[in-house]
C-alpha cells in the first residue's frame, strides 16, 4: 500500500508540475490588475480588450487558416504514404522509415534556418506559401508515424477478402482500409494541426514582416511589453484544444470499442 501511495503522490506531483503554470496563467487572465497585484479582483476586461485587438485576432485567424491547410495536406499525403509503406515492399523501405524520424528529432532552429536558405535558394523567399510548405514538412512525419502505428493492428485479410470479391484497389482503400484506420487518421490530423498552429521557429523565419502567426505575435508582444491579453488568448486556445481532444477521443474511440 505504501508503494501505491508513493506512486500516486509522485503522479500527482508530475501533474501539478505540468498544469500549475497553465492554471495560474488562466487565473491571471481574469485578474483586473495588469501587474498581477493582489488581492485578486475578478474581471473580464482583458477578454473584452482581446475582442477589440485586431492585430491579435488577425494573427489568430491566419494561424488557424494555415493550420487547417497544413492539416488537410499533411493528413492526405501522410495517410497515402503510410498505406503505401504498409502494403508494398521495395528496396530502401527500411531506410525510408528511418528517415521519417530526423525531422522530428532535429532542433527546429536548425530546420528553420535550413528552410529559409532553401526557399531563398529556389526563389520562393518568405511568405505564406513558404510557411505552409515548412509546416507540412514538419507535420508529415507525425501523420505517417501515427497512421502506421494504427495500420500495425490492421488485419490484412480484410483487404484480401475485398479483392477476392472483385473490389478495385481504390474501393478497397476507401471502403475497407480507411474506415478501419480512421481513429489513427484523426489522431494524425490532430498532431498536424497542433504542430502547425503551435509552430514558432519556422514561422518566425519564414513569415513576412507584419504578417505573423499567433505564436510569433505573442513572442513579439512579450518582448515589447507583456499584457494579460496574452493570458486571455492563451487560455482560450488551451480550452478549445482540450475540448477538441476530448471530442475526438469520445467519437473516434481511440481506446477501442466499448
C-alpha positions in Angstrom: 0.0 0.0 0.0 2.9 2.4 0.8 4.3 1.9 -2.7 0.9 2.6 -4.3 0.6 5.7 -2.2 4.0 6.9 -3.2 3.2 6.2 -6.8 0.0 8.2 -6.7 1.8 11.1 -4.9 4.5 11.0 -7.5 2.0 11.1 -10.3 0.1 13.9 -8.5 3.4 16.0 -8.3 4.0 15.4 -12.0 0.5 16.6 -12.9 0.8 19.6 -10.6 4.2 20.5 -12.2 2.6 20.3 -15.7 -0.7 22.0 -15.1 0.0 24.5 -12.3 1.6 27.2 -14.6 -1.4 26.8 -17.0 -3.9 27.2 -14.2 -2.0 30.3 -12.9 -2.0 31.8 -16.4 -5.7 31.2 -16.8 -6.4 32.6 -13.4 -4.4 35.8 -14.0 -6.3 36.3 -17.3 -9.3 37.1 -15.0 -7.4 39.4 -12.7 -8.2 43.1 -13.0 -4.6 44.1 -12.3 -2.3 44.4 -15.3 0.7 43.7 -12.9 -0.8 40.7 -11.2 -1.2 42.5 -7.9 -3.2 41.0 -5.1 -5.8 40.7 -3.7 -7.3 39.0 -6.7 -10.1 41.0 -8.3 -12.2 39.1 -10.9 -12.6 40.9 -14.2 -13.2 40.0 -17.8 -11.7 43.3 -19.0 -8.8 41.5 -20.7 -11.1 39.4 -22.8 -13.0 42.5 -23.7 -9.8 44.1 -24.8 -8.8 41.0 -26.7 -12.1 41.1 -28.6 -11.1 44.5 -29.9 -7.5 43.8 -30.6 -7.5 43.5 -34.4 -3.8 42.6 -34.6 -4.1 39.5 -32.3 -7.4 38.4 -34.0 -5.8 38.7 -37.4 -2.8 36.7 -36.3 -5.0 34.1 -34.7 -7.2 33.8 -37.9 -4.0 33.4 -40.0 -2.6 30.7 -37.7 -5.9 28.8 -37.8 -6.2 29.1 -41.6 -2.6 27.9 -42.1 -3.0 25.1 -39.6 -6.2 23.9 -41.4 -4.5 23.9 -44.8 -1.4 22.1 -43.4 -3.7 19.6 -41.7 -5.5 18.7 -44.9 -2.3 18.4 -47.0 -0.4 16.5 -44.3 -3.2 14.1 -43.5 -3.8 13.2 -47.1 -0.2 12.8 -48.0 0.8 11.2 -44.7 -2.1 8.6 -44.9 -1.3 7.8 -48.5 2.4 7.3 -47.6 1.6 5.1 -44.6 -0.7 2.9 -46.6 1.9 2.6 -49.3 4.6 1.6 -46.8 2.1 -0.9 -45.3 1.1 -2.6 -48.5 4.3 -2.6 -50.6 7.8 -3.9 -50.1 10.6 -2.2 -52.1 14.3 -1.5 -51.9 15.2 1.1 -49.3 11.9 0.8 -47.4 13.6 0.4 -44.1 15.9 3.4 -44.8 12.8 5.4 -45.7 11.1 4.6 -42.4 14.2 5.6 -40.5 14.4 8.9 -42.4 10.9 9.9 -41.0 12.4 10.5 -37.6 15.1 13.1 -38.1 12.6 15.9 -38.9 11.0 15.2 -35.6 14.3 14.9 -33.7 16.3 17.7 -35.3 16.0 21.1 -33.4 13.5 23.4 -35.2 16.1 26.2 -35.1 18.3 24.3 -37.5 15.3 23.2 -39.5 14.0 26.8 -39.8 17.4 28.1 -40.9 17.8 25.3 -43.5 14.3 26.0 -44.9 15.0 29.8 -45.0 18.2 29.2 -47.0 16.4 26.6 -49.3 13.4 28.7 -50.1 15.5 31.7 -50.9 17.8 29.5 -53.0 14.8 28.3 -55.2 13.4 31.9 -55.4 10.4 31.4 -53.2 11.5 33.5 -50.3 9.4 34.3 -47.3 5.6 34.4 -47.3 2.6 32.2 -46.7 3.4 29.5 -49.3 6.8 29.0 -47.6 5.2 28.9 -44.2 2.7 26.3 -45.3 5.4 24.1 -47.0 7.6 24.4 -43.9 4.8 23.3 -41.6 3.8 20.4 -43.9 7.4 19.2 -43.9 7.3 19.2 -40.1 3.8 17.7 -39.7 4.1 15.0 -42.3 6.3 12.6 -40.3 3.9 12.8 -37.3 1.0 11.8 -39.5 2.9 8.9 -41.1 4.1 7.5 -37.8 0.7 7.7 -36.1 -1.2 6.2 -39.1 1.5 3.5 -39.5 1.0 2.6 -35.8 -2.7 2.1 -36.4 -2.0 0.0 -39.5 0.2 -2.3 -37.5 -3.0 -3.6 -35.8 -5.0 -3.8 -39.1 -6.0 -7.2 -40.4 -4.6 -7.6 -43.9 -7.1 -10.4 -44.7 -9.9 -7.8 -44.8 -8.2 -6.3 -47.9 -7.6 -9.7 -49.4 -11.2 -10.6 -48.9 -12.4 -7.4 -50.6 -10.1 -8.0 -53.6 -11.3 -11.6 -53.9 -14.8 -10.3 -54.2 -13.8 -8.1 -57.1 -13.2 -4.7 -55.4 -10.8 -2.5 -57.1 -7.8 -1.0 -55.2 -9.4 2.4 -54.7 -12.6 0.8 -53.4 -10.6 -1.4 -51.1 -8.9 1.6 -49.7 -12.0 3.8 -49.2 -14.4 1.1 -48.1 -12.2 -1.2 -46.1 -8.8 0.3 -45.1 -9.7 3.9 -44.3 -12.8 3.1 -42.0 -10.6 0.7 -40.0 -7.8 3.2 -39.5 -9.9 6.3 -39.2 -9.0 6.8 -35.5 -5.3 6.9 -36.4 -6.0 9.3 -39.3 -7.9 11.6 -37.0 -5.1 11.4 -34.4 -2.5 12.2 -37.1 -4.6 15.2 -38.3 -4.8 16.5 -34.7 -1.0 16.2 -34.4 -0.6 18.0 -37.7 -2.9 20.8 -36.6 -1.1 21.2 -33.3 2.4 21.2 -34.8 1.4 23.9 -37.3 -0.6 26.1 -35.0 2.0 25.9 -32.3 5.0 26.3 -34.6 7.1 29.3 -33.7 10.6 28.9 -35.1 9.8 28.0 -38.7 7.0 30.6 -38.8 9.4 33.2 -37.4 12.0 32.5 -40.1 9.5 32.2 -43.0 6.8 34.8 -42.2 6.9 38.2 -43.9 7.2 41.2 -41.6 3.8 42.4 -40.5 2.1 39.2 -41.5 2.9 37.0 -38.4 1.3 33.9 -37.0 -0.1 34.0 -33.5 3.0 32.4 -31.8 5.3 34.9 -33.4 3.0 37.8 -32.4 2.9 36.6 -28.8 6.7 36.4 -28.8 6.9 39.9 -30.2 4.3 41.2 -27.7 6.2 39.8 -24.8 9.4 41.5 -25.9 7.6 44.8 -26.3 5.7 44.7 -23.0 3.6 41.9 -21.6 -0.2 42.4 -21.0 -2.8 40.0 -19.7 -4.4 39.9 -23.1 -1.8 37.3 -23.9 -3.0 35.3 -21.0 -6.6 35.6 -22.3 -5.8 34.4 -25.8 -3.6 31.6 -24.4 -6.4 30.4 -22.1 -8.9 30.4 -25.0 -6.5 28.3 -27.1 -5.9 25.8 -24.4 -9.6 25.5 -23.6 -10.5 25.0 -27.3 -7.6 22.5 -27.8 -8.7 20.4 -24.8 -12.3 20.4 -25.9 -11.3 19.2 -29.4 -9.2 16.5 -28.0 -12.0 15.3 -25.7 -14.5 15.3 -28.5 -12.1 13.4 -30.8 -11.3 10.9 -28.1 -15.0 10.4 -27.5 -16.3 10.0 -31.0 -13.2 8.4 -32.7 -13.0 5.8 -29.9 -9.2 5.9 -29.5 -9.4 3.5 -26.7 -11.2 0.9 -28.8 -14.8 -0.4 -28.9 -16.8 -0.5 -25.6 
